Amino acid sequence: MITLCHLNDVEDGRAKGFDIGGKQLFVVKKDGQFHLYYNYCPHLGTPLEWLEDQFLDPDGAFIQCATHGALFVIETGQCILGPCKGKSLKAIPFVMGNGFMMVEESDVARLGRI
């Protein structure tokens, strides 16, 4: 298991990025729920953020791709606006334990094959 962060490291309505062995992930906390995704836009394969940990639109209502402005539903990763409409971000399974968010190393290793 790879530990990503303590649950208190991500404020509600915010996001945080991680580099795990060269693979980029990010978590969004919304209404006390965590959502973990591969930081990879389904349109061009570019990272989503324009500044460190800046994954959300100005209102914090959607995940937003900095390259073309595509919007993704936080809870599902589904693109609802932009050039990748109808596609989805790749959700990453995670577990919570002792106040920490963790991922399986094998789940991260598979990320290069989307």
FENMOBEL-V65939 format. One record per residue. N is the residue number from 0. RES is the residue in one letter. PHI is phi as a letter, one per 40 degrees, with the letter a starting at -180 (* if undefined). OMEGA is omega as a letter, one per 40 degrees, with the letter a starting at -180 (* if undefined). D_CENTER is the distance of its C-alpha to the mean C-alpha in Angstrom with 1 decimal. Layout:
n: [N;N]
res: [RES;RES]
phi: [PHI;PHI]
omega: [OMEGA;OMEGA]
d_center: [D_CENTER;D_CENTER]
This chain:
n: [0;1;2;3;4;5;6;7;8;9;10;11;12;13;14;15;16;17;18;19;20;21;22;23;24;25;26;27;28;29;30;31;32;33;34;35;36;37;38;39;40;41;42;43;44;45;46;47;48;49;50;51;52;53;54;55;56;57;58;59;60;61;62;63;64;65;66;67;68;69;70;71;72;73;74;75;76;77;78;79;80;81;82;83;84;85;86;87;88;89;90;91;92;93;94;95;96;97;98;99;100;101;102;103;104;105;106;107;108;109;110;111;112;113]
res: [M;I;T;L;C;H;L;N;D;V;E;D;G;R;A;K;G;F;D;I;G;G;K;Q;L;F;V;V;K;K;D;G;Q;F;H;L;Y;Y;N;Y;C;P;H;L;G;T;P;L;E;W;L;E;D;Q;F;L;D;P;D;G;A;F;I;Q;C;A;T;H;G;A;L;F;V;I;E;T;G;Q;C;I;L;G;P;C;K;G;K;S;L;K;A;I;P;F;V;M;G;N;G;F;M;M;V;E;E;S;D;V;A;R;L;G;R;I]
phi: [*;b;c;c;a;c;d;c;c;b;c;c;g;b;b;a;c;a;b;b;f;g;b;c;b;a;b;b;b;b;f;g;b;b;b;b;b;c;c;a;c;c;c;b;g;c;c;c;c;b;b;d;g;b;b;b;c;d;c;g;c;b;c;b;c;c;c;b;g;d;b;b;c;d;c;b;g;c;c;b;a;h;c;b;d;g;c;b;c;c;c;b;c;a;b;b;a;f;g;b;c;b;b;c;d;c;c;c;c;c;c;c;b;c]
omega: [i;i;i;a;i;a;i;a;a;i;i;a;a;i;i;i;a;i;a;i;a;i;a;i;i;i;i;i;i;a;i;a;i;i;a;a;i;a;a;i;a;a;a;a;a;i;a;a;i;i;a;i;i;a;a;i;a;a;a;a;a;i;a;i;a;a;a;i;i;i;a;i;a;a;a;a;a;i;a;a;i;a;i;a;a;i;a;i;i;i;i;i;i;i;i;i;i;i;a;i;a;i;i;i;a;i;i;a;a;a;i;a;i;*]
d_center: [18.3;16.1;15.5;12.3;13.6;16.0;15.0;16.8;14.8;12.3;14.4;14.2;12.9;10.9;7.7;7.9;7.3;9.1;11.5;12.9;16.0;15.0;11.7;8.7;5.5;3.5;4.5;6.2;9.9;12.0;15.6;15.4;12.9;9.6;6.7;4.7;3.3;5.4;5.6;8.5;10.2;12.5;15.4;16.1;13.6;12.9;10.0;8.7;9.8;13.6;14.1;12.5;9.9;10.7;7.8;9.9;13.3;16.4;16.9;13.5;13.9;11.3;8.2;10.5;11.0;13.4;15.6;16.9;15.5;14.0;12.6;10.3;11.0;8.6;10.3;10.5;8.3;11.9;13.0;15.9;17.1;17.5;18.5;16.1;17.1;17.3;14.7;11.3;7.8;8.2;7.4;8.3;11.3;11.9;15.0;16.3;19.5;21.8;19.2;16.6;13.3;13.9;13.0;15.8;16.6;17.6;14.2;12.8;16.1;15.8;12.7;15.3;16.8;14.8]
